[in-house]
Amino acid sequence: MSSKLHTLWITCALILLAIAVGGRFARCDSRRSAQPARIATASHEFTSSPVTEERFRESFSPKRNERSPRYPTALATEIERPIAQSDDTVEEQQPTTFPATRVVLRAKVIDRRSGAPVPWVRVAASRWETTHPAYVAYAPASLAAAGAIFASDQQGNLQISNVPAPGMVTLRLAARGYEEAEVGPLYLPESSPLHEAVFLLARHPNIVGRVVYAGSRKPAGGVRVEARGEASVFRTRVITATTAPNGHFELVDVPSGRTHLVFTPPAGAPYLLDVSVSPGEENNLGEIELPAHGARVVGWVVRGTTNQPVTSATVYLHPNPPLEGESRRTETDGQGRFAFFDLSNGPYTIELAQGAGPADSAGQMPSLAPRTQLVRPLMLASGEEREVVLRVGEVTARGRLLRGTTPAAGTLYFSRGAAGLGVTRVAHVGPDGQYELQGLDSGAWLVTLRGNRGEYARESVVIPSVSVWERDFSLPEGRVVGRVLTEDSTPAAGASVECSLVYDHPYQDFMDPHVVRSRTKSDGSFALGPLPPGTYTVRASHPTLGFGNSDLITVPQVGDSAPTEIVLHAARPATLRSVALSFETGQPIREAFLVLYDAAGRLGRTATRNDAGVSTLEGLAPGTYRVHVSASGYSSDEQEIPLREGEIREIVSVLGIRGALRVFAEDTTGRPLPRTRIVVRPVGSAALDTVREGTTDEGGLWITRALIPGTVEVEAFSPDGGSTKLSTTIRPRETTEVTIRPRR
């Protein structure tokens, strides 16, 4: 009897220990190490200590709800924010209720190149999304919140138990010395208690090189080297090294893809280098030359049409990512002049402020200006001297921001030019709806409206030459309403519905469109909004019921559209695999994006690829698509492809290294010259390129991409037939910016 009690006591203790271990691994955001608690199984010995989970970054948050069968890869950081929400979308923010059925996901994780097991894999983040109609009103959540238990071992085995089913699971996997990888979404039906998979991880590459000083070519010792990648790849990680006395350096375990290297010498300006890191190997950059001196910006602040200098004005220069550091500040002198020296090459924002006090002795100011007069983007080349004229307009714009007839809080952005790439002014609107902006130029402006409830719209206006211009702006209140049905007219509950707002923009394929998403209710009904007035096509899909698109729908400024019905057609989904390779090296381009368009507009965008340069979009409806593959600093590849039911289609895009050119046309006083004809002719090594031609926008700006590196001749024509020419160098993987003043 005593022996039986002893055995029973040991059994109870083991059960309590197992419960404690399971609770520990269900917690999210824990990276604390502990003694491994082992869980014995029939074929493997799993340990849960290396396996942890943390919350996804913003692009994976439930509010964005960007995970669906057709979005297997993380989308790029959105330019257009915040995402508008319909009533249904707001309803999805309630706490998630999980199905009672639980299943096990068992995976083998192996090295992509060698095929060897990857030890001690951890789940860095997870996302569970329901596919069951009874739970469609609830938000996606992490597996940790569902009570899932994570375990891995040294033989590359990963097991996740207690997973709710049915549902879709997306995982971010990580292991020491390997690049993080997103896998999924994996559809886990409730019909099977065990699901098996194989996942591949790629090793981090290294970067080596030698830093020398330009001119003398002497080795540069003691230079700090930082590798800063895209936020979606590096997250908050910065990898650093210091050059040896002979100038050599090595950066270890750098994520592959687009990487910005910042070289900071003991004295002088930093130097920024944009490189593409090939996965799984050593990347030798050879010799990197530090410039003899930093870039400089000299300029003037003048008033409106009088060109009178503005004295004692405060001017800020803000470094933009990937550059870091404090903002610089100075004041104009008696002739309205200002200057900044010893600058790194790269992107900046120059800001004219009101109400700021004198600059400190160091000429720097870490905080932004208390009140912004105007803002202009600036791209500096290494060692360049740039002249800038900041013109203070003489028009005061005032009015109200309205939601219907009621004042609304929000933000107004006034930007010169159709693309909004010129000078920008910002008005923050309080609950009274009143706004006022002083010092605007007359002419065409693009106004972006953002309400505090997710409303979003753009409107072009022309500001006349008056002292005060009054204009009210109304936030959009339109919605698309309708129902989603199956082929037998049954309401399709839990179907995903979406529509997007796409605007013409030189960089539109680098940006995510403003998307409104929701799910259908139990009766198949949905509402998408608020939306600006216009015509839209709504896309609907369901993991098991199929796909469908609406006809063109007209949305009013206020109120609902005519009810529309979307019929889902059952079809096996297709898969698109895109391979991006470098023309110069044949290596994969991991940072190349893939943008997919269907009849309803832009369908999806992937921003990351695996180490073989492959990006995959799954769950696609059969049909014809337009595909655009490119990367910053590379040429583009556009194709139109048909996808058949159940097909797995692979396309290969070979991209060449390219540069971009931004041309600002101004008169002799620095006033922008809209509608100015610009011609760019290749010279020398760039002679294989074609002649480019275009017209500046209302802000005097014209942009052209995918130029072959080398010397080009830029010619600007004035309306009376005069012209001015200048030569500039297109640098590989960089944006060259020039200002040209055509002679009259």
Secondary structure, DSSP 4 states (H G I P E B T S, - for coil): -HHHHHHHHHHHHHHHHHHHHHHHHH-SS-----PPPEEE-SS-EEE-TT-------GGGSTTT---STT--SPPPPPSS-SPP--HHHHHTTSPP---S-EEEEEEEEEETTT--B--S-EEEEEEEEE--GGGTTS--B-TGGGT-EEEE-TTSEEEEEEEESSEEEEEEEE-TTB--EEEEEEEE-TT-SEEEEEEEE-B--EEEEEEEETTT--B-TT-EEEEEE-HHHHTT--EEEE--TTSEEEE-SPPSEEEEEEEE-SSS--EEEEEEEPTTSEEEEEEEEEPSS-EEEEEEEEETTT--B-TT-EEEEEE-TT--SPPEEEE--TTSEEEEEEEPSEEEEEEEEES-----TTSB-SSPPSEEEEEEEEEE-TT-EEEEEEEE--EEEEEEEEETTEE--EEEEEEESTTS-S-EEEEEE-TT-EEEEEEEPSEEEEEEEEETTS-EEEEEEEE-SSSEEE--EE--EEEEEEEEE-TTS-B-TT-EEEEEE----TTGGGS--EEEEEE--TTSEEEEEEE-SEEE--EEEETTTEEEE---EEE-SEEEPPPEEEE-B--PPEEEEEEEEETTT--B-TT-EEEEEETTEEEEEE----TTSEEEEEEEPSEEEEEEEE-TTB--EEEEEEE-TT-EEEEEEEE-B-EEEEEEEB-TTS-B-TT-EEEEEEEGGGTTSPPEEEE--TTSEEEEEEEPSEEEEEEEE-TTS-EEEEEEEEPTTSEEEEEE----
